[in-house]
Every structure is written in C-alpha cells, then in structure tokens.
C-alpha cells in the first residue's frame, strides 16, 4: 500500500510537469497534443538511434570486409607467399557473417510479449498501449494463437499466417476478428499483423507486440518459449485483479526464467476498475496482490530486487484506458471514457507503466539486441586486423628478402660486367700474342720445308717421259705430291702443338668465363659453354697447282763447259759477290751514318770495292758471244799464235779432252738425266713461288687460330651476356615485385587503420548506448 501511495504521489506531485499535464489532459484533450509536440523525446528513441547508429557502423564494416576480401582475392592472390587458401577463405567467411548480422539488425526491434490466462485482457492492454483497437477483444473474442503486431511503412494493413507468404488484407478490427476465428490454427502458431506505423507511435519506434493464448490453454509451454519468447525484451504478465495469480501463470514464468537470464517482467493487475464497487476492501486487496506479485518476482523467480519489483507491479484498467484515449482522439476529455470512480489514479497508473515499460524495453533491447552484434563486429575487425598484421609481417619479410636478392643481384651484375671487361682485355692480348707466335712458327716451318724441297721432289717416283702430254700429267702429279708432302710435313711439325695451345687457351677462356656465370645458370648454359666436340685442326692452303702452273721446263742438252755456260757461271759468281757486298754495306750503313754525315770527316763518294753491275755483265756476255761468230779471222790469228807458242800437241790434247768431256755429257744426257734436270728446274721454280706465299700462308694459319679463339671467346661472351640479360630480367622482376609488395603494404596499412577506426566506432557505440544503460 505504501508503495502504491508513493508512486501515486510521485506522479501527482513529484514530477510536477507530468502531473500538471496529465491532470489537464483529463479535462482538456488539446493539452495532450501540445505536450506531444513540445516533448516528443521518448525513451524508445534511444533504441531507434542506437539501431540507426549500429546499422551505419555495420554498413562501414560490410564495405570494409568487401574491400579487404577483394584486395586479398585480387592483388594478393598472385602472391601465394603472403596469403594461403585458408586465410582467403577466412576473409570470405567474414563477408557472409557481416551480411548475416546486417540482415538481423535490419529486422531487430523491441519485442514485448504479453502472457496471462484466457480473457485476462491481454489484447485490451495492447490496444490501450497502441491507442487503437487493433486486436479483437471483448466478449466472444478469445485469442487462440500467437498474434504479433508490427509496423509497416505502407497505408494498408494486412496479416500473414505462419508458413505462408500470402498477404491477407485487413480493413477493420471486425474483419480481423472474423479472419482469426475462421482459421483453425494451432495455439503455438504465429499470425503476423502488419499495421501502418503512422497510426501508432510505438510502432514507429520499432516496438513489436506479441499477444498470446492463455497460459491455461496448452501445456506445451516449452514450444511457446522456444518459438516466441527467447528474443523478447520485456514480458508483461496480465493478471485478473478480481482473482489471484494461478499456478499455470507461475509455471510459465518459471520456465521463462530458466531459459532466459534475468528476464524483464512487468505485472499488470487488469480490470482494477472493478474494485471501485467495493471501496472498503480496495486497499487491502491491492496490498495483498502487491505483496504476492513482489514475492513472485523476488523470491520465486529471483529476477528483481524488492525495490525493482515495486516498480514493476501496476493496477490498471486496460479497457477504461483504451476508451479514454479513443475519446481523446474524438476531441473529448479522457475522463469521458471512465468506467468507474478512481479513473484518474488508474489512468495515471497506466501511464506510469508505459513510461517505465518504455525505459526498460529500450535499455533492454539496446543491450540484448546490439551488445552481441557490437562485440561480434569488434571481434571481426580485431581478427581481420590481426590477420592483416600477420600478412603485413610476411610482406615485410618477403620485402627484405627481395631487397637482399636485389642487392646481391646488382652486385653480381656489376661484378660480372667489370670482370668481363678485364677478361676481355686479357683474352684479346692473349689471342694477339698467340696469333703472332703461330705466324712466326708457320713461317719458320714453311721456310725450312721449302729449303728441303729437293728431298721431297726426289721422293716423287712417277715414270718420266718428255712427251708433252705425259709431261703435263707428270707436272700435275708432282704438284700434288709437293702440296700433299708440304702439308703433311707442316701438320706433323705444327698441328699437334698448335692444337694443344689452342685447346689450352680455350680451356682457360672457358674457365675464366664460366667463373663469371652464376652457379644456378651453369646447368642451363652447360651445352653452350662446351660447344666444340672436335679438336682444332689447322688447314695449310698451298695450292701448288696454281703456283707452278707457269713452270716451263728446259730439257735441251747444255754442255757445261760451253762458252755460254762459262759466261753464265762467271756472271753468277759476280752476282753472288755483289749480293754479299750489298748486304755487308747495308749492315754497316747505320753504323757509319754518323761518320759519313760528320762535317769533320772527309766525304767519300766512290765505293770501296768496285762492283760490276748486272747491266755491265749483260753487255760483256753479249759482246763475248758475238765476237766468237763475227771475228773469225782474229780467232784464227789467235789460234795460230797459240799453236806456235804452246805447240800443237797440247792444243790437240786439250781438244781431245774437251771433246771427250762433251761426248761424255752428251752420251750421259739420258731420260734419267732429263728427269733429274727437270726436278732441279722444278725445285728452283717451286722454291721461288713458295717463298712468295710464306707470309700469306703464315697469315692464313694465324687467322685460323684467331678465328677459332675469337669464335670461342665470342660464344662464351654470348653465354655470359645471356646470363647477364637473364640476371637483368630477374632484377627487373624483383624490382617489380618490390613495387607490388610496397603497394600491398600501403594498402594493408590503410585497411588496418580502417579496422582500428571501426573498432573505435564500436567502442564509442558501446560507451554511448550499452554502458550508459
């Protein structure tokens, strides 16, 4: 009783504004409208604002998760070192989780469930709170299933039965009552009634009302709780004030308290207007009901403290309140809907219930509906940030590895280029030195072979004949014999040593150039490094057929002691002496040059030894030969003088000896002598011709060596260049990978900052809406 008096006094005097307004509202209906416009701040707006805020946050979370997943599947999918399939699937799972949470948040609303025995006025209480006759109530209208009233944005009301998507139009309460009566529905089934939000302020604030059959209708309370009560924010137990609380009502809420942790329960003692007929028992009955309800909440259910329980028990008349509010809508004072005396207290009591109900359901719904989602959002953001941290660390490790690879590769490329330049200079010098050595060796060997050419010609044993046709064949064969013999001798003397020198140089080149190749490139470049399988072989091109093609043999008999022969022999000796003197003068010319040019030394313009020139020898020989034929008289005179001086015996003896020598030589001029003379002439001719090509042949051989070594070195250079190009390509790939990794790291940092921002937003949301309540 004291609790009731205190609450009544607080409504009348404690809250001055409310009591003045509510008192005026009983008399002047316009005061209610003015008050609503001036103070349109309802506790339910906390839930509305919280719902809008957390929906906005989860829109950001959805965008963030989609962006992150797209980044993981797109840019990072090519880098398997950073993200594995399990992590990629984990990121994708967050997309579905966030979308599921958004779908739940879009449906989340404040849900209040009304329970009680049949005909206790549950539907009337809902209608009174909604200020309109929405649910059928009164005589002959008993709720036989669960009815859920929720708001829609349209103008037409409709209902949807459980298990069906068909929308049944509802134009009036009477039609709705008939529809519910005609349907043979199970008591645990649900009928959803969608009512325009514009008609009810509570529906505009996302409050959903659930009306239930009487708890005494069915014993299947567990199904009721599982299907309709687990997500309720507030439970309202509607009792009949004309009777006491039954065991069925208590049993139901005992089940609720075991399934839910500390449910919010309000107790309405409805039909309290009936107590006005017996005013002498009104207070005692009220105190008795009050005590039983408080004991039920505190001692039996243990869901509230005594002080909280006092604020959860109310004595109202739902039908009376509904009529008063309908009168207000008609422009009449609220008192016009009074059913009995004491209307003002009962009306205030119902308003007090509504205020406490709004505060309780708003706080409870914010906590029950959004706290878990906020926590899940923080967990998702935290998990994604941790995964991004791990990916960032792996990217940083990979970046450091790439930087180290880049440094090593850059140093290797620079070292390769420097070493290649040095090796190139050394190998060019070595090739040049070897070419000169080969040229000198070939020239020396060829000169020695030319000097021994007569031995080679003497080894030619083809039958000789002076017939021109046979002689032409003989010359071709001897040319081939000389060419083959010289080539064979040169190969025997030079080829092996030259081949070994070339092979040694090639091995050195290969070793030096191979050292420039990376070890991992050796396997792929091995076939190019060892390209030549046959040893180097020198080719000596002498071509004696062309060299000796102009050889003209002289096979006529020539007496060795004839005048021409003597003159030729004499002129030959003179020429030899001249050559020796000229050589001697050339050797001493440099030594005597300073003395010759010295101004103090006398200048001698005459040679020291008088030399006979070739022109002089030619003239002397011609004169001598001509004198023999043209001056016969002088010859006879000389012969006569010699005969007279020496004696004829000496002259005859000398003539006989001279004739014998002539006869001997003439008889000795056989085919063999002709062959020997031919070979001597051939040797002299071939010697002159071969000496002309000594420099050419030696240069040709040195060129072969140069070509062999240069081609080998060029091939090795191509191998090194190929390896260098591959290293440069690899360096460009590493630089490209580094750019991608650095871009990925920047993107990961941005995504981590977004995760921190989302977590901060959720912390602010918890502080403003959850912890504040």
Helices and strands as residue ranges (DSSP letters): H 2-9, I 10-14, H 16-27, H 30-38, H 44-74, H 85-107, E 110-115, H 122-130, E 146-152, E 157-161, E 168-170, H 173-182, E 190-196, G 197-199, H 201-204, E 207-211, H 221-224, I 225-229, E 234-240, H 247-259, E 265-270, G 272-278, H 279-295, I 296-300, H 306-310, E 313-315, H 318-329, G 334-337, H 343-365, I 366-370, H 371-451, H 453-458, H 468-490, I 491-495, H 496-514, G 519-521, H 522-529, H 544-547, H 563-597, H 614-630, H 632-646, H 648-668, H 671-692, H 694-765, I 766-770
